[in-house]
Amino acid sequence: MAVRRVREIGAHAVWSLSSAKRGCGLTALLDPSLARFWQSEGAQPHAVRLRFPALVPISYVAVYIDVRQDETYTPSRLALRAG
């Protein structure tokens, strides 16, 4: 079986958040350290949006969730939309 190379394409997107607690916004979300993370604030639903300048094939999406470190609510459902 051939091994496919995987590359991270998030740097090609424009990212936006529905809300964020102070100090836990986009910079924290994109930080490679697992000690920093996004925390939403305000009414639900909460969203992370990525907009790419052109159509791009996406093979998979990885999400790291740490229930112990999350001070508020850890998501129980994740929806991905394209188009």
N, C-alpha and C positions, 0 to 999 in steps of 0.2 A: 504494500500500500504506500502510495506517495505521501510524503509529509508536506503539508501546505504551510507556507510562511504566513505568519500573522503579523499585522502591524497595527499600531494604535493610531486611530484617525481623529481623535477628539480635538487635536490642535487645529484641524481644518474647519472646525465648526464654530459658530457663534453660540455661546452658552447663555441661558437666562434662567432665573429661578423665580418661582411664584412669590417667595418671601424668604427671609433669612434672619436669624438672630444675629445681633452685633458680634462680629468676630468669627462667625460661622457661616460665611457666605461662599461665593464662588471661589475665592482664593483658597479657602479651607477645603472645599470639595475637590479641587484639582491638585491639592498638595499630595505628593506621593507618600507622606507619612500617614500611617493609620491612626495616629494620635489626633489628627485634625480631621474634621468632617463637617458637612453641611447640617445645620439644624434649621428647620423651617419655623416660621412664626406666623400667627394669624389663622384665619379661617381655612378649613380644608375645602377642596382638595389641594394638595401640595404638588408642585410639578418642577421637573428639571427639563428644560427644552434645549435641544441642539438643532441648529439650522446649518445645513451645508450649502455651499455656493452652487453645487450641482448634484445630480443624483450620484450616489455612491453605493456600491454593494456592501452590505453589512452581514458578516457571517455569524457573529455572536456578540452578545452584550454581557459584560461581567459587572456585578454589583456586589460590593462588600457591605455587609450589615453586621453591626456588633451590638447585640441586645444589652449587654452589660454596660457598655460605655454610653449608650444613648440615654440622655436624661429625660426625654419626653416619650414619644410614641414611636416604636419601631414599626415600619410598614408591614402589613400582613398581606398586602396585595400590590402587585406591580403591573402596570399596563404599558405596553409599547405600541406606539402608533407611527405609521409612516405615510407619507403622501404630501 
